[in-house]
Amino acid sequence: MTNATLRLLLIVLSCTWAIAGTAQEKKTITGVVKDSAGNALPGVSINEKVLQLLL
């Protein structure tokens, strides 16, 4: 392989690694779940559905 090919490969792998690292950040979301009348629903939990893209 030539030096240019190795540099390009290194750049592509670095970008892929950087994107994958930022996509896995965990964040806490807080709030109140309410019914249609606006009353808070006690004991309710929410699950986030995550779409994973393959690179």
Distance bins in CASP14 RR format, pairs under 12 A and 6 or more apart:
PFRMAT RR
TARGET T0000
AUTHOR 0000-0000-0000
RMODE 2
METHOD distances of the structure
MODEL  1
1 7 0 0 0 0 0 1 0 0 0 0 0
1 8 0 0 0 0 1 0 0 0 0 0 0
1 9 1 0 0 1 0 0 0 0 0 0 0
1 10 0 0 0 0 0 1 0 0 0 0 0
2 8 0 0 0 0 1 0 0 0 0 0 0
2 9 0 0 0 0 0 1 0 0 0 0 0
3 9 0 0 0 0 0 1 0 0 0 0 0
3 10 0 0 0 0 0 1 0 0 0 0 0
4 10 0 0 0 0 0 1 0 0 0 0 0
4 11 0 0 0 0 0 1 0 0 0 0 0
5 11 0 0 0 0 0 1 0 0 0 0 0
5 12 0 0 0 0 0 1 0 0 0 0 0
6 12 0 0 0 0 0 1 0 0 0 0 0
6 13 0 0 0 0 0 1 0 0 0 0 0
7 13 0 0 0 0 0 1 0 0 0 0 0
7 14 0 0 0 0 0 1 0 0 0 0 0
8 14 0 0 0 0 0 1 0 0 0 0 0
8 15 0 0 0 0 0 1 0 0 0 0 0
9 15 0 0 0 0 0 1 0 0 0 0 0
9 16 0 0 0 0 0 1 0 0 0 0 0
10 16 0 0 0 0 0 1 0 0 0 0 0
10 17 0 0 0 0 0 1 0 0 0 0 0
11 17 0 0 0 0 0 1 0 0 0 0 0
11 18 0 0 0 0 0 1 0 0 0 0 0
12 18 0 0 0 0 0 1 0 0 0 0 0
12 19 0 0 0 0 0 1 0 0 0 0 0
12 55 0 0 0 0 0 1 0 0 0 0 0
13 19 0 0 0 0 0 1 0 0 0 0 0
13 20 0 0 0 0 0 1 0 0 0 0 0
13 55 0 0 0 0 0 1 0 0 0 0 0
14 20 0 0 0 0 0 1 0 0 0 0 0
14 21 0 0 0 0 0 1 0 0 0 0 0
15 21 0 0 0 0 0 1 0 0 0 0 0
15 22 0 0 0 0 0 1 0 0 0 0 0
15 55 0 0 0 0 1 0 0 0 0 0 0
16 22 0 0 0 0 0 1 0 0 0 0 0
16 23 0 0 0 0 0 1 0 0 0 0 0
16 53 0 0 0 0 0 1 0 0 0 0 0
16 54 0 0 0 0 0 1 0 0 0 0 0
16 55 1 0 1 0 0 0 0 0 0 0 0
17 23 0 0 0 0 0 1 0 0 0 0 0
17 24 0 0 0 0 0 1 0 0 0 0 0
17 55 0 0 0 0 1 0 0 0 0 0 0
18 24 0 0 0 0 0 1 0 0 0 0 0
18 55 0 0 0 0 0 1 0 0 0 0 0
19 25 0 0 0 0 0 1 0 0 0 0 0
19 53 0 0 0 0 1 0 0 0 0 0 0
19 55 1 0 0 1 0 0 0 0 0 0 0
20 52 0 0 0 0 0 1 0 0 0 0 0
20 53 0 0 0 0 1 0 0 0 0 0 0
20 54 0 0 0 0 0 1 0 0 0 0 0
20 55 1 0 0 1 0 0 0 0 0 0 0
21 55 0 0 0 0 0 1 0 0 0 0 0
23 50 0 0 0 0 1 0 0 0 0 0 0
23 51 0 0 0 0 0 1 0 0 0 0 0
23 52 0 0 0 0 1 0 0 0 0 0 0
23 53 0 0 0 0 1 0 0 0 0 0 0
23 54 0 0 0 0 0 1 0 0 0 0 0
23 55 0 0 0 0 1 0 0 0 0 0 0
24 50 0 0 0 0 0 1 0 0 0 0 0
24 52 0 0 0 0 1 0 0 0 0 0 0
25 50 0 0 0 0 0 1 0 0 0 0 0
26 48 0 0 0 0 0 1 0 0 0 0 0
26 50 0 0 0 0 0 1 0 0 0 0 0
27 48 0 0 0 0 1 0 0 0 0 0 0
27 50 0 0 0 0 0 1 0 0 0 0 0
28 46 0 0 0 0 0 1 0 0 0 0 0
28 48 0 0 0 0 0 1 0 0 0 0 0
29 45 0 0 0 0 0 1 0 0 0 0 0
29 46 1 0 0 1 0 0 0 0 0 0 0
29 47 0 0 0 0 0 1 0 0 0 0 0
29 48 1 0 0 1 0 0 0 0 0 0 0
30 45 0 0 0 0 0 1 0 0 0 0 0
30 46 0 0 0 0 0 1 0 0 0 0 0
31 40 0 0 0 0 1 0 0 0 0 0 0
31 41 0 0 0 0 0 1 0 0 0 0 0
31 44 0 0 0 0 0 1 0 0 0 0 0
31 45 0 0 0 0 0 1 0 0 0 0 0
31 46 0 0 0 0 1 0 0 0 0 0 0
32 38 0 0 0 0 1 0 0 0 0 0 0
32 39 0 0 0 0 1 0 0 0 0 0 0
32 40 1 0 1 0 0 0 0 0 0 0 0
32 41 0 0 0 0 1 0 0 0 0 0 0
32 42 0 0 0 0 1 0 0 0 0 0 0
32 43 0 0 0 0 0 1 0 0 0 0 0
32 44 0 0 0 0 1 0 0 0 0 0 0
32 46 0 0 0 0 0 1 0 0 0 0 0
33 39 0 0 0 0 0 1 0 0 0 0 0
33 40 1 0 0 1 0 0 0 0 0 0 0
33 41 1 0 1 0 0 0 0 0 0 0 0
33 42 0 0 0 0 1 0 0 0 0 0 0
33 43 0 0 0 0 1 0 0 0 0 0 0
33 44 1 0 1 0 0 0 0 0 0 0 0
33 45 0 0 0 0 1 0 0 0 0 0 0
33 46 1 0 0 1 0 0 0 0 0 0 0
34 40 1 0 1 0 0 0 0 0 0 0 0
34 41 1 0 0 1 0 0 0 0 0 0 0
34 42 0 0 0 0 0 1 0 0 0 0 0
34 44 0 0 0 0 1 0 0 0 0 0 0
35 41 1 0 1 0 0 0 0 0 0 0 0
35 42 0 0 0 0 0 1 0 0 0 0 0
35 44 0 0 0 0 1 0 0 0 0 0 0
END
